[in-house]
Amino acid sequence: MRILLPVAVALMVIPLAVGARTGSPSALTMKVSSYKVLYGHRVLVSGRLWGADHAGRTVVVDARPYGASAPHRAATVVTDTAGRWQFLAGPKIQTRYTAHAGKTIGRSVTIGVEPAMSVEQLASGRVIVDVRAMRHFRGRLVELQSRSGRRWTTIDRKSLSRLGAALFTPPQRNATLRAAMSVNQAGAGYLGAATHAFAYRPQSVMFRPSTLTVLYKHRVTFAGRVVNGHAGEVVTITAHRFGHRYAPFTTVKTTRGGQFSFSARPGMLTAFRATLRTGQVSPKVLVDVRPMITMRELGNGHVLAQVAAGKSLRGRMVQLQRLNGSKWQTLAKQPLRPNSTAAFSLPLPRTLLRVAMSVNQAGAGFLGSTSHPLYYHSL
C-alpha cells in the first residue's frame, strides 16, 4: 500500500505537465532598451512569448501617446523559434506601449520623451539654442548653464521664439556650457532635457604698441593676438586721426596662435582698432605724436630750429633752452616762420642747448616736444 501511493500521485502530475506544454500561451513579456528617448530618436522594444506554440506567432503592439483618446497600432511582428520579437519605436511624445498575442496581453511599458535640444557657438561668439518636439515651445524658457566642478549654474534664461530658438550672449571667457529646459517648461507629455556640454571659446582681439608716444615721421609697431584664434584669420585695422573719422588702415593675417603685427607712422594723435570678420572689436589704442624738432649751429654762431608736424606751424612759439645744473633754463623765445623754422642769435657760452615747444603751442592733436640736446661751440 505504501508503494502504490507515490505511483498514483506521479500518474496524476504527468497529465498536468503535458497540458502546460500543449495548451495556449501563458505569458507575454516586453522590455525597452531605454525608458526615455530624445525626440526624433528611436528605442528598441522587445519581448518574448512563453508557452506552447510560441514560434511564428503574431504579436501586435499598440501605442497610446500622451493625450490620445485611444491607442493605435504601432507594430505587428512575428516571433522567432524561441518566441522572441522586437521592433524600433519612435515616440514623439510620452507613449504607453502594450503588446498582445491573441488573448494573451503583456504588461504595458511607458517611454518618456525629451525635447531634442541642440546648442552651437556662432562665429560672433554668441550661442544659439534650438528646441524641437511634436509641438512648438514658443515662450517657454531655456537656460544657459556653466559648469563649475560637478555643478551646473544657470547664467542666463531666454524665451524661445516661434521657431523654437533662443540666442545667448555668454560672458567673454572660456567656459564649459550647456543649455537646459526644465520639465515644467517642457510641459505635459515631455521630460526635461539638456544638451551635451561643450567648450565655449569666445574670440577676442587685442594689441599694443611698441610705444605710446612717437615723434612725427617715426614708426611705431604693434603686436596683437586673436584670443582662441588660429593662423590665417583676417584682422582689419582702422585708424582714427584726431579730427577725422575712423578709416581703414591695413589688413593683416594671423600667424600660429592667432598672432599678428603691423606698423604705422601716425601724423598726429591717432586711435587704432582691430576688427575680426566675426565682428569682434578690440579696445582702441591711442598713440600720441610729438612734433619733430631739429636744431643745428650755423657758421655765424646762430642756432636754427626746424619743426616738422605735417603742416605749417607759423607763428607758434619755440624756446631755446640751456642745461643749468639738472634743469633746463629758457634763454629766448621765437615764433616760427612760414616754413616752420626759427633762428636764435644771441651770445652764448659753450653749453648744452635744446629747443622746446609746449603742448599749447604744438596745438590740437600733438603733444609738446623737444629736440635732441646740442653741444654749442661759441665763436
Secondary structure, 3 states (H helix, E strand, C coil): CCCHHHHHHHHHHHHHHHHHHHCCCCEEEEEECCCEEECCCCEEEEEEEECCCCCCCEEEEEEEECCCCCCEEEEEEECCCCCEEEEEECCCCCEEEEEEECCEECCCEEEEEECEEEEEECCCCCEEEEEECCCCCCCCEEEEEEEECCEEEEEEEEECCCCCEEEECCCCCCEEEEEEECHHHHCCCCCCEECCCEEECCCEEEEEECCCEEECCCCEEEEEEEECCCCCCEEEEEEEECCCCCEEEEEEECCHHHEEEEEECCCCCEEEEEEECCCCECCCEEEEEECEEEEEECCCCCEEEEEECCCCCCCCEEEEEEEECCEEEEEEEEECCCCCEEEECCCCCCEEEEEEECHHHHCCCCCCEECCCEEECCC
